[in-house]
Amino acid sequence: MAAAPEVFRPAPEVVGMVSVFSRPRPPLAPTAAAAGAEPAREFGRAGRAGTRTGAARVTGAALVTGASSGIGAALARRLGAEGTWDLVLTGRDPERLRAVADASSASALALDLTAPGADRRLAGFTLATVGPVDLLVAGAGVGWAGEFREMPAHAIDEVLETDLTATLRLVRLLLPDMVAAGTGRVVLVGSLAGCVGVRGEAVYSAAKAALGAFADALRQELRGTGVGVTHVIPGVVDTPFFERRGAPYRRSRPRPVPPERVADAIRDTAVRRGRDEVYVPGWLRLPCRVRGATPGLYRRLAARFG
């Protein structure tokens, strides 16, 4: 018989951090489902504290990383507006994170996920605040633009730690509780760069490709457990990502999409419908399919059109 997965339990001192923003959830009024609306998937655990009687049912507990801005912030506002999630947010920018937490009635912990022990601090804070999570959306990410031969070693480490390693560590800590409950979803925010590789973004492409492979492998491991894994593949998104990497987006295609569009896709297609892969916009699956089926043809097209 296989051994039960180790469940993370934080030491009491783990959660005593600065830049913590706890927001009480306002009382929920009874709501009627909109006509024609698709019912949300059930993630709530039996006996979960906070499930309300005579009001809208708490869907479950959710943790969103990278919630200071961009996709993570947009998704936090979407989930907060539903009023049925016990939300925990994290991000690097305390001021922006506080604003998002205020807008989404969430608790938040500002920290750098690449710092030593940050994954355990965040897991401990989350478990102490809302209990085991039903939804983990890993949206934290950084980039670096330029020729790989000119990329500083510290930038390589930062991209790999933020975009890949920190996410894997966090999933490892929170996943056993999901498996034990027999329900939950892990949403990993990847990138088109991970599917096709992008010139000038070699390490970022590598990190996102690894994240996609991790999603596929983990999904197979979790088959039959009740826990799902969704890999979200957005194209270019109009966020501070490009400003922070030090190089603006200059290509004429694909055109940037607003982060709210990606957030809607995560909420509607990943969380509510439980899809394994979500492309935003949907046509991006075409270059990914061409790259996978006929890599030689794709390389010729990429060399010609960029």
N, C-alpha and C positions, 0 to 999 in steps of 0.2 A: 504494500500500500504506500502511495506517495505521501511524503511528509507534507503537512499543512504549511502554506506559505507564512513566512514570518510577518506579523502585523506590527507596524510601527507604533510605538507608544512614547510620546514625548516626556522628557523629564520636566518637572514643574518650572525650572528656571529657563527653559527654552523659549518660552513665550514672553518673557519680560523684556521687550524690545522698545526702542524709541521709534518715532514715526509710525505709530499705530493709530489708526482712525477707526473707531467703532461707532457705527450708526445704528440706533434702534430702528427696527422696521415699523412703519406706521401701520395701524390696524387696517385689515383688509375688509372691504365691503363685499357682500355677495355679488357675483358677476354671472352674467349669462353668456354662453358661448355665442360668438358671432355666427350669423347664418352662413353656412357653407364652409366655416373654418375647420381646418383639420385638427383633430384632437391631439394634444401634446402627448408624447410618449411618457409612460409612468416610470419615474425613477425613485420615488419616495420609498423609504424603508419602513417596514412595519414598526410602530412604536417610536418613530422619530420625533424627538422633541420639536415643538414648533408647528406641527401639523394642526391646522385650525378646524374647529367644529363650527358649523353655521357660517362659514366664510369660504373664500377660495382656498383650495387645498395647496399646501406647500409642495411644490414639485420635488424639491430636494435641496441639497447643498451643492454649491458650485464654486470652484476656484478658477479664476482667470488670471494668467500671467501676462505680462506686457500690457497692463491695463492703464498705464499712464497716458497713452495716446494711441492714435491709429486704430487698428482693427480691435485690439483688446478693449480700448475705451469705448468704442462704438458698440461692441457686444455687451459690455457691462451695462450700458444704458438701455439696450434692448431687453436684457434679462431683468434689469431692475424695474423697467416699466411694466413688465408682466405681473410683478408683485407676488410671485409664487416661488421665488428662489431665495434661499439664505446664501447671500453672496459674500465671498472673500476675494479681494483684489490685491495684486502686487505689481510693482513697477519701480523703476529707478528714481523717478522724479517725484519727490514728496508733495510739492505744491500742486502739480497736475493730478497726481493720484488722489489727493484730498478732494479736489473739485469733482473728479469722476465718482468717488465714493459718495460724496454728498448728493450727486445727481441720481445715483442708483440705489440709495439706501443700503450701502454695503459697508462691511468692515474691510480695512485695508492695512497692509504692512509694506512700507517702502524699504526695499533693499535691493542689492545687486546680487542676482542669482549665481554669479561666478565667484562670490566671496566664499572663503572656506566655511563650511557648515551652514551656508545659507539655505540649502535645500531642507535640512532638518529643522532650522528655525521656522521656515515657512510652513512646513508640514505640521510642526508642533502648534504654531499659532492657529492654523486652520482647524485642526482637530479640537483645540481648546475653545474655539469660537463657535463653530457650527457642527462639529462632529465629523464623522467620516463623510467624504464627498461622494456625490452621485455623478458629478460632471466635472471633469478637469479639461480646461481649454488652455493648451500650452501655446501662447502667442508671442512670448518674448523673443526678440531677435535683433541682431545688429548686422551691419554690412561693412564692406570695405571695397572701394573701387580703385582699379589700377592694375598694372602688369604684375603678375605673381612674383617675378624676379626682383621687384622693387618693394614687395610687401614686408614690413618689419615683423620680426618674430613675435613681438607682443600682440600685434594685430591678428596674426594667425591664431594665437591662443585665445584671444577674446572672442573671435567669431566662432571657433569650434566650441568653446566653453558655453557661450550664451545660446547658440543656435542648436546645439546638439547635446553636449554632456550634461548641462544643468537640467535639461528636460528629461533625459533618461533617468537621472538620479531622482527627480521629483516623482516621476511615474512609478519608479521602483518603491518609493516610500508609501504612496497612496493607493497603489493598485491592490495589495492584499485585502484591504477592507472592502473594496468593491467585489472582489471574487468571493469573499466570505459572505457578503450580502446577496450575491447572485444577481446583481444589477449594477448598471453604471455605464458611462461612456467616457472614453479618452479621445479628445479632439486635438490633433497635432497640426499646427499651421505651418505648412511647407511653402513652396514657391515653384513657379514655372522653371526657375533656374535649376532646381533640383531634378527636373525631368529632362531638360535638354542641354544644360550647361550654357553659361553665358560668358562671353569674352570679357575680361576685365573683372570678373567676379568668381575667380577659380575656387577660392576657399569657401565662399558663401555657397556656391553651387554644390561643392562637395558635401558641406554640412547638411544642406537641404536634401540632397540625394540620399545620404545616410539616414536622415529622418524618415524619408519615404520607405526605405527598405526596412527600417525598424517597425514602422506601422504595419507593413505586410506580415512580417514575421510574428509580431506580437498578436495580431489578429488571428493568425493560425493557432497560436498557443492558447488563446482564450476561447476558442470555439467550444460551445456547450456550457460556458460558465455564466452566461447572461450579461457579460461585459463586452461592449463593442468598442471598436477603434475606427475613427474617421480621420482620413488624411485630407486636409484642405489644401488645394493648389491654386492660389491666386496668381494673377499676372502682376502687372505693375499697379500699385495701390498709391493713391494720393495721400501720403502720410509724411511725418517728419523723418522717415527712414533715410531718404536720400540726402537731406540736409545734414543729418548726423554722421553719415558715412563720409562726408566731405566732398561729394561730387553730385551735382544735380542730374536728373534724368533727362537725356537729350535725344533719345530715339523718337522717331515719328510713330513707331508702332512697336508693341501694342500700346494703345492709349491708356493712361491711368484711369482707374475706377475709384470711386469714393470708398472709404473704409466701411461706410454703412452698408454698402452693397455686399461686401464680404461678410459682415456681421449678420445680415439677414439670411445669407446662404447658410452660415453656420447654424443659426437658430432654426431655420425652417427645414433644411435638408439634412444636416448632421444630427441635431438634437431631436427634432420632432419625427423625422423619418428614418433615422438611423442608417444613412447611406455610408458605405465604406470610403468612397472618394467623392470629393466635391470640387469642381473646377469653377473658377470665377474670373472672367465670364466663361460660360459653358463651352465656347468654341475652342478654348485652350486644350481640350482633350485631343484635338486633331494633331497639332505638332507633337504632342507627347506620344500619340499612337504611331505617327510616322517615324519618330525617333526610335521607338521600340521595335517596330516591324521592319523598317528598312533604314538602318542607321547610315549606310553609305549615301543613299538618296538624301537623307536629312542633312548630312554634312555638306553635300554639294549645294543644296538650297541655302543653307546657312552661310556658306562662303560667298554666295552670290548676292543674297539679299540682306545679310547681317542679322 
